[in-house]
Amino acid sequence: MLKPNRHFSPFKLFLDRESRTALMLNPKVLTTFTRQWLTDGYRDHRGLADPSNGRLRFLSVPRRFPMAPLRDYWAFIRDPAAFETFAFVRNPYGRLASAWKNKFLDGHHRSPDGADAAYARSMRKHELPPLRAFARAQGLPGGAPNTLIPFETFLRYAASQPEGQRDHHWDSQSTVLMCDRLRYARIFRIEEEKEEGFLTLGRRLGFPEDWVLARMDRRPNSSKRAAETYTPALADLARGLIGQDLTRFGYDPESWRDF
C-alpha cells in the first residue's frame, strides 16, 4: 500500500484504469501542456467534451484535466503495482531556475512598480512572507517589500528548508514523484525523450500516433525574461538541493552551465 508524502494530490495524478496507466505530474515539467494534451485527447478520441465526464462538477480542475472516479485513486493507493506508472523529469538546474523565474522574477514584474500585491495569491500567502523574513534575517537582498528576490536569495531560502518540506515547484523531483516508494515503469527526460514519452502514453490511451506527433512542436509555458542565474558557487549550493535528481535521472552535474 502506498503511503503518500505531502506532495501527493489526485489533481497531479492521471489514472486510466482500463489501460492500467498512471501518470504522475511533476510541477515545472510540462504540467500545463500535459493537462491540455490529455483533455484534447479525451475530447478527440474518447468523445468527452468534459474530460472528467461530469465528475466533481463544483471544481474547476476536472474541467481541464481528466479526473478518474474516486475508487480508482483508492485502487492506486491500495496497490500501485496494479498500474504502470510514468512521469516526466527535466534538468534539475533548469527546473530550479524556472521555478525562481516563474514565481519570483515574473511575479516581481507583474506590476510596473514591482508590488508584492501583484504576485500570484499562493505565493503571496505561503512563500513570499517567509522568504522575505529569511532574507532580512540573513542580511540578503530581497528582504524589503516590493523588491526583487534574487536567485541567490531564493536558493539559500530553499536550502534552509528540509527535503520534503519545500514547495513542490522546487523540492527535488525525486521527492515530488515519491521515487522512494513508487516503482515507475518509465521516467522520461523531456530534453531527449519527450516525444517517446507521449507516444508511449498515446498508444496506451488509444491516441493516434500522427495526432500525438502533431502536438509535439507546441512550446510549453516559460518565462520570457532573461536573467542571470548560476555561478560556480550557486551551482554548488544548488547541488545540495538536487543532488539525488542528478544521480537518479542521469543528468550531468556540470550542466548548470547551460542555464
matplotlib code that plots the C-alpha trace (Angstrom):
import matplotlib.pyplot as plt

x = [0.0, 1.3, 1.9, 1.8, 4.0, 2.8, 3.2, 0.7, -2.5, -5.2, -5.0, -1.5, -2.2, -3.8, -5.3, -6.8, -8.0, -8.9, -5.3, -3.8, -1.9, -0.8, 0.9, 2.3, 2.5, 5.7, 5.4, 7.5, 7.8, 5.2, 2.2, 0.1, 1.0, 0.2, -3.1, -4.2, -2.8, -4.9, -8.0, -7.7, -7.2, -10.2, -12.3, -10.9, -10.6, -13.0, -15.8, -15.7, -16.2, -15.8, -12.5, -13.8, -17.2, -19.1, -17.3, -16.6, -18.7, -18.1, -14.3, -12.5, -9.5, -11.6, -12.8, -9.3, -7.7, -9.2, -10.1, -10.8, -13.5, -12.5, -12.5, -9.6, -7.4, -8.1, -7.2, -3.9, -3.1, -4.0, -2.0, 0.1, 1.7, -1.6, -0.8, 2.1, 3.2, 5.0, 6.5, 8.5, 11.5, 13.8, 17.3, 17.2, 19.2, 16.8, 13.8, 15.1, 15.9, 12.5, 10.8, 12.5, 11.9, 8.2, 7.3, 9.6, 11.2, 8.0, 6.0, 8.0, 7.5, 3.7, 3.2, 5.2, 6.4, 7.2, 4.5, 4.1, 0.4, 0.8, 2.3, 0.2, -2.0, -0.5, 3.0, 1.8, 0.2, 2.6, 6.1, 6.7, 6.4, 8.7, 11.2, 11.4, 11.7, 14.6, 16.3, 16.1, 17.4, 20.3, 21.1, 20.4, 18.8, 15.1, 14.0, 12.3, 8.7, 8.3, 11.9, 13.2, 14.2, 17.5, 18.2, 20.8, 18.4, 15.8, 18.4, 19.6, 16.0, 15.2, 18.4, 17.3, 14.2, 14.2, 13.9, 10.2, 9.0, 9.7, 7.2, 6.6, 7.9, 11.4, 11.5, 13.5, 11.8, 12.7, 10.7, 7.8, 7.4, 7.8, 10.6, 11.4, 8.0, 6.7, 8.1, 7.9, 7.6, 9.5, 10.6, 11.2, 13.7, 12.0, 15.2, 15.5, 12.6, 9.6, 8.3, 8.9, 7.1, 3.9, 3.9, 4.1, 1.2, -0.7, -0.5, -1.8, -4.7, -5.7, -4.5, -3.3, 0.4, 0.0, -2.2, 0.4, 3.3, 1.3, 1.3, 5.0, 6.1, 3.8, 6.0, 5.3, 4.8, 8.1, 9.4, 10.2, 12.6, 16.4, 18.2, 21.5, 21.2, 24.1, 27.7, 30.0, 29.2, 25.5, 25.8, 27.4, 24.6, 22.0, 23.6, 22.7, 19.1, 19.1, 22.0, 19.7, 17.9, 21.2, 22.2, 18.8, 17.8, 21.3, 22.0, 25.5, 26.5, 28.2, 25.1, 24.3, 26.5, 23.6, 21.4]
y = [0.0, 3.4, 5.9, 9.2, 12.1, 15.7, 16.4, 13.8, 15.1, 13.5, 16.7, 15.8, 12.1, 10.9, 7.4, 5.3, 2.1, 0.4, 0.5, 0.4, 3.6, 6.2, 9.4, 11.4, 15.1, 16.9, 20.7, 22.8, 19.9, 20.2, 20.2, 22.7, 21.0, 17.6, 18.5, 20.1, 17.1, 14.7, 16.9, 17.2, 13.5, 12.7, 15.1, 14.0, 10.2, 9.4, 11.8, 13.6, 17.3, 17.3, 15.3, 14.1, 13.1, 15.3, 14.2, 16.8, 19.5, 22.0, 22.1, 23.8, 21.5, 18.5, 20.6, 20.9, 17.7, 14.1, 13.2, 9.5, 8.1, 8.3, 4.5, 4.5, 6.7, 4.4, 1.4, 3.1, 3.9, 0.4, -1.3, 1.0, -2.1, -2.7, 0.3, 1.0, 4.4, 7.0, 10.5, 13.3, 15.0, 17.8, 19.0, 19.8, 23.0, 24.2, 23.3, 25.3, 28.3, 28.1, 28.0, 31.2, 33.0, 32.0, 32.5, 35.4, 37.2, 37.2, 37.9, 41.0, 42.3, 41.7, 45.3, 48.4, 49.1, 45.5, 45.5, 42.4, 42.6, 41.6, 38.2, 35.1, 34.6, 31.3, 32.9, 36.0, 33.8, 30.9, 31.7, 35.5, 36.4, 33.7, 34.2, 38.0, 37.3, 34.8, 37.4, 40.0, 37.6, 36.6, 40.1, 39.1, 41.2, 40.8, 41.3, 44.6, 44.7, 45.3, 44.4, 41.7, 38.5, 37.5, 33.9, 33.5, 34.5, 32.1, 29.3, 29.9, 30.0, 26.7, 25.2, 26.3, 24.1, 20.3, 18.0, 17.1, 20.3, 22.7, 24.0, 21.3, 23.6, 23.5, 20.4, 17.6, 15.8, 12.5, 13.6, 15.1, 11.9, 9.7, 7.7, 6.2, 4.5, 4.1, 1.8, 3.6, 1.7, 4.6, 8.1, 10.2, 13.1, 15.8, 17.1, 14.0, 11.7, 13.9, 12.6, 9.0, 9.6, 11.0, 8.3, 5.7, 7.2, 7.8, 4.1, 3.1, 5.5, 5.0, 8.4, 8.1, 8.5, 11.3, 13.2, 12.9, 13.9, 17.0, 18.3, 17.9, 21.2, 23.2, 25.2, 24.9, 27.9, 29.5, 32.8, 35.3, 37.2, 36.8, 36.8, 35.7, 32.5, 30.2, 30.9, 28.1, 29.0, 28.9, 25.7, 24.1, 25.4, 24.0, 20.6, 20.3, 20.5, 18.5, 16.0, 13.0, 14.1, 14.5, 10.9, 9.2, 10.7, 10.8, 14.5, 15.9, 17.7, 20.4, 21.0, 24.2, 26.0, 25.6, 27.9]
z = [0.0, -0.9, 1.9, 0.1, 1.1, 1.4, -2.3, -3.4, -4.8, -7.1, -9.1, -10.1, -10.8, -14.1, -14.0, -16.7, -15.1, -18.4, -19.7, -16.1, -16.8, -14.2, -14.9, -12.1, -13.0, -12.0, -11.3, -13.6, -16.1, -18.9, -16.5, -18.4, -21.7, -20.4, -18.9, -22.2, -24.2, -22.1, -22.2, -26.0, -26.4, -24.3, -26.5, -29.9, -29.3, -26.5, -27.3, -23.9, -24.1, -20.3, -19.7, -16.3, -17.7, -15.2, -12.1, -9.4, -11.1, -8.3, -9.1, -12.0, -12.3, -13.6, -16.5, -17.8, -16.6, -16.7, -13.1, -12.5, -10.3, -6.6, -6.4, -8.9, -6.7, -3.8, -6.0, -6.9, -3.3, -2.2, -4.9, -7.1, -8.7, -10.4, -12.7, -14.9, -13.7, -15.8, -15.2, -17.0, -15.5, -16.6, -15.9, -12.2, -12.6, -15.2, -13.1, -10.1, -12.3, -13.9, -10.5, -9.5, -12.8, -12.9, -9.3, -8.3, -11.2, -13.2, -10.1, -9.3, -12.8, -12.9, -11.9, -13.1, -9.5, -8.5, -5.9, -3.7, -4.2, -7.9, -7.1, -7.5, -4.5, -3.5, -3.5, -1.5, 1.1, 1.5, 0.2, -0.1, 3.6, 5.0, 2.1, 2.8, 6.5, 5.8, 3.6, 6.3, 9.0, 6.8, 5.6, 2.0, -0.8, -1.2, 2.4, 1.8, 0.5, -3.2, -4.1, -6.4, -4.7, -6.4, -7.5, -4.8, -2.0, -3.4, -3.4, 0.1, 1.3, -0.4, 1.1, 4.6, 4.3, 4.9, 1.9, 1.5, 3.2, 0.4, -2.1, -4.8, -7.5, -6.1, -3.9, -5.6, -8.4, -6.6, -3.6, -5.6, -7.6, -4.5, -6.1, -2.7, -2.6, -6.2, -8.8, -12.2, -15.5, -17.1, -16.3, -19.4, -19.6, -21.6, -23.2, -25.4, -24.5, -24.6, -27.9, -26.9, -23.7, -25.2, -28.0, -25.2, -23.4, -26.6, -27.6, -24.2, -24.3, -27.9, -29.2, -32.9, -33.5, -36.0, -33.6, -30.9, -33.1, -34.4, -30.9, -30.1, -31.6, -29.2, -26.8, -23.1, -20.9, -19.9, -18.5, -21.3, -19.1, -19.4, -16.1, -14.6, -12.6, -11.9, -10.9, -9.8, -6.2, -6.7, -8.7, -5.6, -3.5, -5.9, -5.9, -2.2, -3.3, -6.4, -6.0, -5.8, -9.0, -10.9, -9.9, -10.2, -13.6, -15.1, -15.5, -15.8, -12.5, -14.7, -16.8, -14.8, -17.4, -19.8, -17.7]

ax = plt.figure().add_subplot(projection="3d")
ax.plot(x, y, z, "-o")
ax.set_aspect("equal")
plt.show()
